[in-house]
């Protein structure tokens, strides 16, 4: 039996994983075919993981490292994934936990308006619509300042849910599961 991994509101077909009946506590190892299916399904979420990682780390190179470590951990511990459940959420939880374990210890406080080393463009400047009429640019600048001020004023524990909901596209229930906290906190 094949279990399709699908998410409401997403029309893009994702690879499916077989083995619907297996549980995370099943001690039998995955077959090579199941490992290959898992890797293909996980790779389909790398763009999503990278977007979330960029907003968590605020650095493209750090985000790339975080996504690579996430994929490595996911493949290494793929036997713990229950087929038929939310693979995107499972991968994002791994990414978030790695971020907390590594990057939060470093106590990095990078500015949202600091230019990226590779592109020379800050996150705020990369937003669409920054080029246009003078009044549009003025409003965009004011909005960017307010967003920057608001995000910088948040502690990491409060900024992460905002990033996961607004940038990652997760529901509140999924964010609560990823952050291991009750919904609504």
N, C-alpha and C positions, 0 to 999 in steps of 0.2 A: 504494500500500500504506500502511496506517495502523499506526503503532506505538503501542501503549497503554503509558502510563506507570503502572506499578503497583508497589506495595511489599508485601512479605509482612507479614501481620498487619493490614493496613489494608483495611477493607471499603468505605470511601468511594471512589467512582469518581472518578478524576481525568481531566481533559481529555487527549486524545491528540494527538500531533504527527505530521504526515505527513512523508515524506521520509526513510524508514529508510535508504536507500542513501547519503545524503550524508555526507561526512566533515567534520571541523572544518577541514580544510585546503582544502576545496572553495572555489574563488574566486568562484563564482557567488553573487550576492546572493539573499536570500530574497524570495519573492514576497509581495505584500501579504496574501494568504490565509495564508501560512505565518507571517508576522509576527503576524497577528491570532491564530492558533492558539497561537503561542508566548506572547503576552501573556496570553491566557486561562488557559493552563496555569500560567504564573508567578504570576498573581493568586491561583490556588487555594492557593498556599503562603504567602501573606502572613501568615496567623495563626501558622503555625509559625515563620516568620522573626521575627515580632514577639516571640513567647515566648522564643526564643533570644536575641534582641537585648536584651530587658529584663534577662535574667540576666547577660549580658555587660556591659552598660553600667550597670546598677543604677538607671537613671533612665528613666521612661516617655517623656519628651520626647526624650531622646537616642536611645532605642530607635526611636521613630517616625522620627527623622531618618536613622538608620542603615538602617532598612528601606526608606525612600524612596530613599536613595542606592543601595542594593542593587538595587532594582527598576530604577532608571534605568540603572545599569551593565549589568544583565542584558539589558535591551531594546536598549541601545546596542551590546552585543557579542553579541547573540543569534546572529549568524552563526557564532560560535565554538562554540556548543552542538551536540553531536552528537545528533540525534533518536534516541530509543530507549534512551538512557542515563539515568542517575539525575539528573533535573532538580532534585529536592529537595536532593540533595547538592551539585550544581553551584551552586545559589542560596545554600546555606548556606556554601559555600567563599568565594563572593564576599562575603557578609556578614562572615564571619570575617576575611578579608583586609582589608576596609575598616575593621573594628574595630581590628585590629592597627595599620594605617597611621595612623588618626586618633586613636583613644582611648588607645592605649597610649603614644603620644608625649606626651599630656597628663599621663601618670602619675597618673591619678585613683585615689584610694583611698577610695571611698565605703563607708560602713558598711552592712551588710545590715539593721541595725535602724534606720537613719535613715528617718524618715517621708517618703513620697512627697509632693511639693509639691501635686499635683493632688488626690489622694485623702486624704492625711493618714494613710495606713496603710502600715506598713513591709512589706517582702516577707515576713518571718517571720510577721507578724500576719495576713497574707492567706491563710496556709495553712488549709485546711479542718480542722475539728475543734478550733479554738481555744476554742470555747464549749462548756461541758459541765460535768460533775461536777468538784468541786474536785481530786480526785486525778488526773483526766485532765488538767486544766489544769496541775497541778504537773509531771506527766510531760512534757507538751507543752513547757512552759517549759524544763525541763532538756534535752530533746532539742534545742530551738531554740538554747539556749546552746552545746551541744556542736557543732551544725552550724555556727553562726556562728563559733565559735572555730576549727574545723577549716578552713572555707573561707577565713577571714581569714589563717590561717597559711600558706596555699598561695601560691606565686608565680603570676603570671598564666599562665605556660607550663603549669603543672600544674592550675590552676583551670579553664581552658578545656576540656580534655577531659572533666572531671567534668560541667561544665554541658552539653556536647554529648551525652554519653551519658545522664545522668540526667534532664535537662530536655528536651533536643532529641530524645531517643529514637533516636539513631543507634547502629549497631553499632560495635564497635571498629574494624573494617575501614573503615567509612565515616568515622569520626573521623580515622583515620590518613591517609586520602586528603584530607580537608578541611584538616587541619593540615600536610599535606605532610611527614609523618614515618613511619618504619617502624612497623608494628603492634607493639604491646607495649612501646613506649618511653614 
